[in-house]
């Protein structure tokens, strides 16, 4: 039986229509659910889906309504509703882009040849501030500085924020900052290099200098000093050198009058002076005596031109010591007596948590010598750190419970940062009652 051509055409057309309709259905995306919003699809165009958000919310794109498109089973983007006070998609930046730093700020990064009017934009009242990248004004080649060079390769282009660093040649010092920035087409605060010279101080009275020169001199040069007349002695270094930084190895010395100086012990007296301190000029004679003890040496001595005594300064010997003195944060290990003979010792111990310092010149003994107690006792203080201070510094104990610290001298304490904070160098040592606490931020 022959089928008419027109009928065959209808069958073919129906088959094509059904296939196309089937393919169209395959292109549809999965059912869409929009939290805090609602959608609408046109019967004439099911590929495009329109949506808006409930009161208190808005589309992530920033408009009050928007749409997404379904193509080949994929949506152009997922619709999303956010709170009115939140900021959604970034605004576009002509000649630049935005980089998110946190939920409320974004960094503006401009293309080469452009600079941002502000480095960060903020989310204010649910809207991003407007980012702007404006045309940058270029800087010319960095200025030439005499006796200097730049520590980077030359460039053809120096835009906004470009940096160069200058370095002076040897024996020259930089005046100003070595690093220079390009700002608004200008290199800011270019440094200079000046030759290193040490100043010469010629105003010191009675000071003789060799060689006798005036004006500043170059590094490596040496000066020697002496006093210009008798009865004076040099105070300071006899020789100094001009250094590469333009400073002398030591300050200029001075000349001061020669004096013979002495501090009398409690048992010694001077006929010419009241009090324990003696200071006399060369040629002066003093007369010394002891109270309740024997004078060992000459009673009359003279001050020499070099500030020394002739004969040597005497001393008082013999006699007994009274009860040993009180020492801060310490006590004697035994009951004390009213009198002690010369040569007897008394031992001390520090209070609880205090540490006896036995480094020279300290020890744990005082010794009776010629009626006086000799020696040095020192108790090193412990460290105390309160919970309030630890909280203020953002730290806590690493190996202990939350408690107050009371640690002796030399004890090492290890801290850690409180949750969400960081730092370095969290192990500290108690030093005579002081401890540099770390700071966690």
C-alpha positions, 0 to 999 in steps of 0.5 A: 500500500502506498502512503501519500507523500503529504502524509509522510511529511506530516509524520516526519514533522510530528516526529521532529516536534516531539524530539525537539520538545524532548530535548527542550525538556532535557535542557530544563534545570532542576527544581529551584528553592529560594530561601527567604524569597520567591520565584516566577517563570514566564510560560512563554520563556521557561529558561529565564527565572525571575526572583525577589526576596521577602521583607528584610532580605534582598538579592545577593546581586544588589538589585531589589529583583533579578533573574537567572537563566537555565541553559543545557541543564545549568543555571547562569548563577544560583539565586540567593537572598541576603539580609538587607544590612549585608553587602552582596556582590562587589561593585564593578571597578573601572581599571581595577578589581576588588579583593575581599579582606573580610565580611565588611571590607574589600581591597581595591587593586588597580591596573598598571598606570592607575591608583586607588582613591582609597585602598579599602572600601567598606560595607556601609548600611548594606551597600559597598562604597564606590571604588575608584581607580584614577589615572596615575601620574608617573614619576620621572627617573629618580633624581641623581644624588652626588656620591650615591647610587640606587640599589635596584635596576633602572625602569622605564616606568615609575608609577604611583607608589614606586620605591627606590633605595639610595646608598652612599659611597664609603666615607660618606654619610646619608642625610635623610631617609634612604628609601624614596617613594613616588607620589603624585608624579614627584619623588618625595624627600630625596636624601643627600650624601655628605663626607664623613668628618669628625668635629674637633673641640678646641674649647676644652680648657687646659687640654693639649692636643697632638697634632694641634689642628683645627676644623673637622678631620677624616676617619682614621685620624688619631688625636693624643691629649695631655694637660697643659700645666702641673696640678692637673690630671687628664680625665678620659681617654688619652687617645681617640680615633675618628670613626667611619660614622663621623663620631670619635671613639670616645668623648674628648677628655678634660683636665681637672685639678689633682686632689687626694681623696679618701673615705674614713672608716667609722673608727678613724678620725682626721684632725683637719676634717669633720665627717668621713670624706676627705679631699685635699690638694697636693702638698696638704698634710692631714693627721689621722687617729683611731678610736678604740683601735690601734693605728697601723701606719703613719698618723701624718700623711701628705698629698702628692702631685699625682693624687696619691698619699705619702706615706700610704694611707693608714688603717685602724686594726684590732677591736671587736664588732658589735652585733651584725647588721640587718640585711634586706630579705635575709636573716642570720642562720644562728643566734647573734652575739653582742660582740665578735672578735676580728676574723669571726664570720656570720652566715645569712640565709634569704627569706622563702622564695628569695635567692641568695646571690653568690656572684662576686662581690656577694657571698653568704657571709659577713666577716668582722675585720678590725671592728667593722663588718666586711662583705656584701649580702644580696637576696634576689627578689622573686617574680609575681604575676597576677591573673589580671596582668596575664589577661591584659597581655593576652597570655596564660600559663602553658603547663599549669592551671589558671593561677597566679605566678610566684617564682624565684629568681632564675626560674623559667616560666613558659606561657602560651597565647590565649585562644585566637591570639599569637606571639613569639618568645613565650618563655621568660626568666625571672630576674631579681623580681622582674619579668618581661611578659610577652604580648599576644595580639 
